[in-house]
């Protein structure tokens, strides 16, 4: 289930849920619902959350972005589909 993987990656990365929600343009409460398995999440919202995580992780890494074909990026994108 894509949302469980997303929750695990947020936890492991040290990203703050509030920061991910803010960057994705959603409320922290809605992000919590998504991570708990909310079934009616639009593809647009999923992509916004994934993009927010990539953006924040890139900032945290000093601007070094994982290439789109990096296994972790591919895995997370595939899980969101």
N, C-alpha and C positions, 0 to 999 in steps of 0.2 A: 504494500500500500504506500503510495507516493508520499502521503502526509507524514507517515511515521519516519520515513527516511529524511524528510525535510526537518522534522523536529530533532532528530538525532544530529543532523549536520549543524543546525543552529546551536545546539548544546555543545557539540565538540569544537566548533569554531570559536566559541566565546563571544559570538555576536549577541547583542542584547535584542530581545524580542521587540521592545519599544522602538529601537532604531530601525529594525527590519520593517516593522509596520509603517513607521513614518516614511521611510524611503519608498515603500511600495504604495503609499497613498491610501492605506486602510487603517482602521483603528486597531489598537493592541488587542481589544476584545475579539475582533473579527479574526485576527491572526491566531489567537488562542483557539477559536472555534475551528479554524482550518486545520490546525495541528492536532485537534481532537477528533478529526475525521468528518467534518461538515461535508455532507454529500453534494451539496449544490454550489460548488465553487466553479466559477466560470474559467475557461481557459485563459482569458485575459488577466484575471486576478492571479491565477497560478503563475503565469509568466511574469507578472509584476513582482510577485514575491521572490521568484528565482532571480530576476534581474537585480532586485534590491540586495539579495544575499551576495551576488557576484560583485556588485558595486562596493558594498561595505567591506567585503573580504579583500578586494583590490586596494581600497584605501588603507586597510589595516596592514597590508603587505607592502606599504610604501609605494603603491602605484604599479606593482608587478601583477599583471593580469594573467590568469591561467588561460592558455589558448583554448578555443572552443572545442578542439578535438582531444583535450586532456581527458583521461578516463573519468575523473570525478565530475567534470562538467557534463560530459556525455551521459553519465549515469543519472545524474540529478535531472537533466532535461528529459531523459527517457522515462524516468519514474513519474514525472509530472503529466505525462500523456495519458 
